[in-house]
Amino acid sequence: MRNRQAEPLPVFDVVGGARLSGTVTLSGGKNAAIPMAIGALISDSGATLTSWPADLGDIVALEAALLAAGASLERRDGALTITAPRSTRSADSHAAALDATTGALRSTPLLLTALLGRLGHGAVPLPGGCAIGERPIDVHLDCLRRLGAEVATVRRSLVARAPNGLRGTRLSVAHASTTGTQVAVLGAVLARGDSEITGANLRPENRAFFSLLSALGATLAVDEGAATVHVRGGLCGDRGPVSMAVPPSVDDAVAWWVAGLMTGGAVTVTPGACFAPGPEVGLLASAGAQCLVGDDGITLSGTSLTAFDVEVGAPPAIGSDLHPIFAALGTAAYGISTIVDRRFTRHAYALEALSLGAHLAVQGPTVRIEGRSTRRPGDVTAPDLRGGMALLLLALAAPGRSHVRRADRIERGYGRRLVETLVGLGADVQRIPDVDAA
């Protein structure tokens, strides 16, 4: 087998300036797919997840991690069936099996939680994911310890055991952490007794995760106003095989809408029934986009965009993942837009964007974008998934040939079919090897 590390890294070769219009059909979003797949490990009967986004880089890493953890996987007709591990192998063997498979995953603490509940022990590599500033895992480990687990960091691994099982308790999730909420809720489901989880992140991907756990037999209730989840520990019997669709991501939908808006086109995202017009669409509308909700999806169009101001963060605010995407949109709007992100330091894209003619200035948590600057082609490097997508959007809007290196970072969340979808919208883009970096 050819060593994948020896292959040249991919580059997006873009001839920008074309108007992008058409329809994009979304599969399930990775931020929902990953916790749902890990959640399936707690049931003897497992689960089938439809609308499975198999071509995403993070999903490839997830499937390898699930197999390394002892799960059985079967992919058929766009769905993935997951059967839980029955192994009682040592924590050391788990760590060895997983170490080579999870480098890109941020959700290894959640996988550790599932192994704890399933086997009473586990070991996983330290979390990976995008380099977007400080992303402490203390909130995850604190939740597990308060539930009664013994957790330690050994070299590059998280090792945990719960010889007496997990016990329900009151938990508070710092920073409304997405993965921290998942760890707390899954741990509480696997514990004896009741738990109350405050400061919970109730984004759509977490709601999908909660729905899967409920379908598997968990008893939980969400108090949206108080951002609290109440959990009664244990599963209510084996309900047999569960089938559930992975919902698409509104973050992905916004990226496609912005691609159309920045190039003067109109993009329809389907299935539209999955998205109730929320703060993301509201912001686009306030910037001058026209929104049409139809049976075949949601279409956004507009050529006279105006500046906007937004602060991203925990729910109910727009998520931090969209910070770079909205920064790209700001370059196409008349006036000066500002984005405040107090959660993560997502500024690596800003320096690269200067090479494409963008006028951005970073001061503390605030990015200031001067719109309608002269677009120009250039060579840039994707620093991370969302920042890389923002650079790709800028390249698509800039007349002339641009290169976006480290396309693999973008494909972690948008998949190998990204180029095919862009071409279908009218883009002139291809994926080529970066022979200069080989």
Stockholm file with secondary structure:
# STOCKHOLM 1.0

chainA/1-438         MRNRQAEPLPVFDVVGGARLSGTVTLSGGKNAAIPMAIGALISDSGATLTSWPADLGDIVALEAALLAAGASLERRDGALTITAPRSTRSADSHAAALDATTGALRSTPLLLTALLGRLGHGAVPLPGGCAIGERPIDVHLDCLRRLGAEVATVRRSLVARAPNGLRGTRLSVAHASTTGTQVAVLGAVLARGDSEITGANLRPENRAFFSLLSALGATLAVDEGAATVHVRGGLCGDRGPVSMAVPPSVDDAVAWWVAGLMTGGAVTVTPGACFAPGPEVGLLASAGAQCLVGDDGITLSGTSLTAFDVEVGAPPAIGSDLHPIFAALGTAAYGISTIVDRRFTRHAYALEALSLGAHLAVQGPTVRIEGRSTRRPGDVTAPDLRGGMALLLLALAAPGRSHVRRADRIERGYGRRLVETLVGLGADVQRIPDVDAA
#=GR chainA/1-438 SS CCCGGGSCCEEEEEEECCCCCEEEECCCCHHHHHHHHHHGGGSTTCEEEESCCTTSHHHHHHHHHHHHTTCEEEEETTEEEEECCCCCCCHHHHHHHHHTTCTTCSCHHHHHHHHHHHHSEEEEECCCCCCCSCCCCHHHHHHHHHTTCEEEEETTEEEEECTTCCBCCEEECGGGCHHHHHHHHHHHHTSBSEEEEESCCCCHHHHHHHHHHHHTTEEEEEETTTTEEEEEEEESSCCCCEEEECCCCHHHHHHHHHHHHHTTCEEEEECGGGCCCCHHHHHHHHTTCEEEEETTEEEEECSCCBCCEEEECSTTSCCGGGHHHHHHHHTTSBSEEEEEESSCCCCHHHHHHGGGTCEEEEETTEEEEETTCCCCCCEEECCSHHHHHHHHHHHHHSSEEEEEECHHHHHHHHCTTHHHHHHHTTCEEEEEECTTTC
#=GC SS_cons         CCCGGGSCCEEEEEEECCCCCEEEECCCCHHHHHHHHHHGGGSTTCEEEESCCTTSHHHHHHHHHHHHTTCEEEEETTEEEEECCCCCCCHHHHHHHHHTTCTTCSCHHHHHHHHHHHHSEEEEECCCCCCCSCCCCHHHHHHHHHTTCEEEEETTEEEEECTTCCBCCEEECGGGCHHHHHHHHHHHHTSBSEEEEESCCCCHHHHHHHHHHHHTTEEEEEETTTTEEEEEEEESSCCCCEEEECCCCHHHHHHHHHHHHHTTCEEEEECGGGCCCCHHHHHHHHTTCEEEEETTEEEEECSCCBCCEEEECSTTSCCGGGHHHHHHHHTTSBSEEEEEESSCCCCHHHHHHGGGTCEEEEETTEEEEETTCCCCCCEEECCSHHHHHHHHHHHHHSSEEEEEECHHHHHHHHCTTHHHHHHHTTCEEEEEECTTTC
//
